[in-house]
Amino acid sequence: MKGYSLAMHKTSLRRLALPLALLTTSILPYAIGGDKHAVSPCDKPREVASPPQLSKEEREKARKIRAQGMVNISISEDGDVIDAKVVQASSDEAVDLLLAFARSAKFKPRAGCGITHAAINYTLAHQ
């Protein structure tokens, strides 16, 4: 009797193997990778069209005080920096330099994406 029930179990397992394998291969990628939607151009980081620059006097001052910090910027669809706020600065003197530097950047236009935001770390001492 034991040999017969074991043979029946093996046959049952063989019958279930293919459907189980198909089910696993069709569901597993979603379970592991989550939602795989197409990446919108609006989801990608903004591309710089014209890098930020400082005047010669501002560059010298930035080197002298070793200006660095983080600036949160808002970028219009046309690629202009429309708002900039210093989040962290190496000194009070560095704040104005960081703001001027951030506002001088120009990004590639991205129609239909609205205003985008970025947080950027700047080290102006090397400009």
C-alpha positions in Angstrom: 0.0 0.0 0.0 2.8 2.4 0.8 4.4 2.1 -2.6 1.0 2.8 -4.3 0.3 6.0 -2.3 3.9 7.2 -2.9 3.4 6.7 -6.7 0.1 8.7 -6.5 1.9 11.5 -4.7 4.6 11.7 -7.3 2.1 11.8 -10.2 0.1 14.5 -8.4 3.3 16.6 -7.9 4.3 16.2 -11.6 0.8 17.4 -12.7 1.2 20.5 -10.5 4.8 21.2 -11.4 4.2 23.0 -14.8 1.3 25.2 -13.7 3.2 26.1 -10.5 6.3 27.0 -12.5 4.3 29.1 -14.9 2.5 30.9 -12.1 5.8 31.6 -10.2 7.6 33.0 -13.3 4.7 35.3 -14.2 4.1 36.7 -10.7 7.6 36.6 -9.2 9.0 39.7 -11.1 6.2 41.9 -9.8 6.7 40.6 -6.3 10.4 41.3 -6.4 10.6 44.5 -8.5 7.4 46.2 -7.5 5.6 48.5 -9.9 7.5 48.8 -13.1 6.0 51.8 -14.8 7.6 53.5 -17.8 10.0 56.3 -16.7 8.6 59.7 -17.6 11.0 62.4 -18.7 9.7 64.4 -15.7 11.1 61.7 -13.3 14.6 62.1 -14.6 17.1 64.6 -13.0 17.3 68.0 -14.8 20.2 68.4 -17.3 22.4 71.5 -17.0 22.3 73.7 -20.1 24.7 76.4 -18.8 26.7 75.7 -15.6 26.5 78.2 -12.8 29.3 80.8 -12.7 30.6 83.5 -10.4 32.2 86.8 -11.3 36.0 87.1 -10.8 35.6 89.0 -7.5 33.0 86.5 -6.2 35.4 83.5 -7.1 38.2 85.1 -5.2 36.1 85.7 -2.2 34.7 82.1 -2.4 38.3 80.8 -2.4 39.3 83.0 0.4 36.5 82.0 2.7 36.3 78.4 1.4 32.6 78.8 0.6 30.5 75.6 0.4 27.0 74.5 1.3 23.7 73.0 0.2 21.1 75.0 -1.7 17.5 73.9 -2.5 16.5 75.3 -5.9 13.2 75.4 -7.9 13.5 75.2 -11.7 10.9 76.4 -14.1 9.8 74.4 -17.2 12.0 76.8 -19.2 15.1 75.8 -17.2 15.5 79.0 -15.1 16.2 78.8 -11.4 13.2 80.7 -10.0 13.9 80.2 -6.3 16.9 79.3 -4.2 17.3 78.8 -0.5 20.5 78.0 1.4 20.0 75.0 3.6 23.5 74.8 5.0 26.5 77.1 4.5 30.1 77.0 5.7 29.7 80.6 6.9 27.4 83.6 6.9 29.6 85.2 4.2 29.1 82.1 2.0 25.3 82.4 1.9 25.2 85.3 -0.7 27.8 83.6 -2.9 25.9 80.3 -2.8 22.7 82.0 -3.8 24.3 83.9 -6.6 26.0 80.8 -7.9 22.8 78.7 -7.7 20.7 81.4 -9.5 23.2 81.7 -12.3 22.6 78.1 -13.5 20.5 77.3 -16.5 18.9 73.9 -17.1 17.5 72.4 -20.3 13.8 73.1 -20.8 11.3 70.4 -20.0 7.8 71.3 -21.2 4.9 69.8 -19.3 6.8 68.9 -16.2 6.0 72.0 -14.1 8.3 73.4 -11.5 11.0 70.9 -10.4 13.1 71.0 -7.2 16.6 69.9 -6.4 19.0 70.1 -3.5 22.6 70.7 -4.6 25.9 70.7 -2.7 28.3 73.4 -3.9 32.0 73.8 -3.1 32.8 77.2 -4.4 36.4 77.3 -3.1 37.5 75.4 -6.3 35.7 77.6 -8.8 
